[in-house]
Amino acid sequence: MYMNMRGLLEGENLKLTSIRDSDFYSLENWFNDVAFLRHYDIMPATPKSKKELDELLIYYGDSHERCIYAIREKKEDKIIGVAGFDNIVWTSGVATVFIGIGESAFRGKGYGKEALSLLLDFGFNELNFHRIQLNVISYNLNAIRLYEGLGFVKEGVCRELVYRDGKRYDLYQYGLLKPEWCKA
């Protein structure tokens, strides 16, 4: 488990914080980076305008059914990605988790694992979720390895749901229950 007395959302190398106004430039770069968008979302990988990004942040900050956090590298307090929960059903203790490491220099180095572990600990042990689920496109093999390594179980397939570059890809559905996380 990653939670410790330093803070609920703080790990060895990272911390999860609110998104700051000063983070907007980084967010704008990531949401105009087709390589990032192709792994982050199932929607067409189209660049986002400032207005669209503003609306996205308002969407995540304006409801009890979702939340978004900045993933920050602790040494320089630099935003390197985003993570959070969506589609929260409080009465059932269920949420959909999402994560994206926007800074390419930080991908493939364990930051995603640390950030997701912090978020799972927070979701299960502070927000009292019973189930955390996610969706991942079948070609995102690094993410699939991460999710399965953290104990997520593949529960379903939406066949040929995603259309990219003239090809169709499956969308995998994964779930993790609190007792499964607590034993890990």
C-alpha positions as CSV (number, residue, x, y, z in Angstrom):
1,M,0.0,0.0,0.0
2,Y,1.2,3.5,-0.8
3,M,-0.7,5.6,1.7
4,N,1.4,7.0,4.5
5,M,1.4,9.7,7.1
6,R,2.9,12.3,4.7
7,G,-0.5,12.7,3.1
8,L,-3.4,10.8,1.7
9,L,-2.4,11.5,-1.8
10,E,1.4,11.6,-1.5
11,G,3.8,8.8,-2.4
12,E,7.5,8.4,-2.7
13,N,8.0,10.4,-5.9
14,L,4.5,11.8,-6.6
15,K,1.6,13.6,-5.1
16,L,-1.9,14.1,-6.3
17,T,-3.2,17.7,-6.0
18,S,-5.9,19.9,-7.4
19,I,-5.3,21.4,-10.8
20,R,-3.9,24.9,-10.6
21,D,-4.2,27.8,-13.1
22,S,-0.5,27.5,-13.8
23,D,-1.0,23.9,-15.0
24,F,-3.1,25.0,-18.0
25,Y,-0.2,25.3,-20.4
26,S,0.8,21.7,-19.8
27,L,-2.8,20.5,-20.1
28,E,-3.2,22.4,-23.3
29,N,-0.1,20.7,-24.7
30,W,-1.2,17.2,-23.8
31,F,-4.7,17.6,-25.1
32,N,-3.3,18.7,-28.4
33,D,-0.9,15.7,-28.5
34,V,-2.4,13.1,-30.7
35,A,-0.2,10.3,-29.3
36,F,-1.4,11.1,-25.7
37,L,-5.0,11.4,-26.8
38,R,-5.0,8.0,-28.6
39,H,-4.2,6.3,-25.3
40,Y,-6.1,8.5,-22.9
41,D,-9.6,8.5,-24.5
42,I,-11.8,6.5,-26.8
43,M,-13.1,9.7,-28.5
44,P,-11.5,10.7,-31.8
45,A,-8.0,12.1,-31.1
46,T,-8.7,15.7,-32.1
47,P,-6.9,18.8,-30.6
48,K,-8.8,20.7,-27.9
49,S,-9.3,24.4,-27.9
50,K,-8.8,26.5,-24.7
51,K,-12.6,26.7,-24.4
52,E,-13.0,22.9,-24.6
53,L,-10.3,22.4,-22.0
54,D,-12.0,25.0,-19.7
55,E,-15.3,23.2,-20.1
56,L,-13.6,19.8,-19.4
57,L,-12.1,21.2,-16.1
58,I,-15.5,22.7,-15.1
59,Y,-17.2,19.4,-15.9
60,Y,-14.8,17.6,-13.5
61,G,-15.0,20.2,-10.8
62,D,-18.7,20.8,-10.8
63,S,-20.1,17.5,-9.6
64,H,-20.0,15.0,-6.7
65,E,-19.9,12.2,-9.3
66,R,-16.4,12.9,-10.6
67,C,-13.1,14.4,-9.6
68,I,-9.8,15.1,-11.3
69,Y,-6.3,15.4,-9.8
70,A,-3.0,16.7,-11.1
71,I,-0.2,14.1,-10.9
72,R,2.9,16.0,-9.6
73,E,6.5,15.0,-9.5
74,K,7.4,16.0,-5.9
75,K,11.0,17.4,-6.4
76,E,10.0,20.2,-8.7
77,D,6.2,20.2,-8.0
78,K,5.7,19.8,-11.7
79,I,2.5,18.4,-13.2
80,I,3.2,15.3,-15.3
81,G,-0.3,13.9,-15.7
82,V,-3.9,13.7,-14.6
83,A,-5.9,11.0,-12.8
84,G,-9.3,10.8,-11.1
85,F,-12.7,9.2,-10.7
86,D,-15.7,9.5,-12.9
87,N,-19.2,8.0,-12.8
88,I,-19.1,7.8,-9.0
89,V,-22.2,6.0,-7.6
90,W,-21.9,6.7,-3.9
91,T,-24.8,4.5,-2.8
92,S,-23.1,1.5,-4.4
93,G,-19.5,2.5,-3.7
94,V,-18.5,2.3,-7.4
95,A,-16.3,4.6,-9.5
96,T,-14.5,4.5,-12.8
97,V,-10.8,5.5,-12.6
98,F,-8.8,7.2,-15.3
99,I,-5.2,8.2,-15.6
100,G,-2.9,9.8,-18.2
101,I,0.8,10.6,-18.0
102,G,1.0,13.7,-20.3
103,E,4.7,14.4,-20.0
104,S,6.3,11.8,-22.4
105,A,9.6,11.9,-20.4
106,F,7.8,10.4,-17.4
107,R,6.1,7.5,-19.3
108,G,7.2,3.9,-18.7
109,K,9.2,4.8,-15.5
110,G,6.7,3.7,-12.9
111,Y,5.0,7.0,-12.3
112,G,1.7,5.7,-13.6
113,K,1.9,2.8,-11.2
114,E,2.6,5.0,-8.2
115,A,-0.1,7.5,-9.1
116,L,-2.7,4.8,-9.7
117,S,-1.8,3.0,-6.5
118,L,-2.2,6.3,-4.6
119,L,-5.6,6.8,-6.2
120,L,-6.8,3.3,-5.5
121,D,-5.7,3.5,-1.9
122,F,-7.6,6.8,-1.6
123,G,-10.7,5.4,-3.3
124,F,-10.9,2.2,-1.3
125,N,-9.6,3.4,2.1
126,E,-10.9,7.0,2.3
127,L,-13.8,7.3,-0.1
128,N,-15.0,3.8,0.9
129,F,-15.5,2.5,-2.7
130,H,-16.2,-1.2,-3.0
131,R,-15.5,-1.4,-6.7
132,I,-13.2,0.6,-9.0
133,Q,-13.4,-0.1,-12.7
134,L,-11.8,1.2,-15.9
135,N,-11.8,0.9,-19.6
136,V,-8.8,0.5,-21.9
137,I,-8.3,0.2,-25.6
138,S,-6.9,-3.2,-26.7
139,Y,-3.8,-1.8,-28.3
140,N,-2.7,0.0,-25.1
141,L,-0.6,-2.9,-23.9
142,N,1.5,-1.0,-21.4
143,A,-1.6,0.2,-19.6
144,I,-3.1,-3.3,-19.6
145,R,0.1,-4.7,-18.0
146,L,-0.1,-2.0,-15.4
147,Y,-3.8,-2.6,-14.6
148,E,-3.4,-6.4,-14.4
149,G,-0.2,-6.0,-12.3
150,L,-2.3,-4.0,-9.8
151,G,-4.9,-6.7,-9.6
152,F,-7.6,-5.5,-12.0
153,V,-9.6,-8.4,-13.5
154,K,-10.7,-8.3,-17.1
155,E,-14.5,-8.5,-17.0
156,G,-15.7,-7.7,-20.4
157,V,-15.0,-6.7,-24.0
158,C,-16.9,-4.2,-26.2
159,R,-15.9,-5.7,-29.5
160,E,-14.7,-3.2,-32.2
161,L,-15.9,-0.2,-30.3
162,V,-13.0,2.1,-31.1
163,Y,-12.2,3.3,-34.6
164,R,-8.6,4.6,-35.3
165,D,-6.7,4.9,-38.5
166,G,-9.2,2.9,-40.5
167,K,-9.2,0.0,-38.1
168,R,-11.5,-1.2,-35.3
169,Y,-10.2,-2.1,-31.8
170,D,-11.9,-3.7,-28.8
171,L,-12.4,-1.8,-25.5
172,Y,-11.6,-3.9,-22.5
173,Q,-13.5,-3.5,-19.2
174,Y,-11.6,-4.2,-16.0
175,G,-12.7,-4.2,-12.3
176,L,-11.1,-4.3,-8.9
177,L,-12.9,-5.0,-5.7
178,K,-11.8,-3.6,-2.3
179,P,-11.0,-7.0,-0.8
180,E,-8.8,-7.8,-3.8
181,W,-6.9,-4.5,-3.4
182,C,-6.5,-4.9,0.3
183,K,-4.9,-8.4,-0.1
184,A,-2.4,-7.2,-2.7
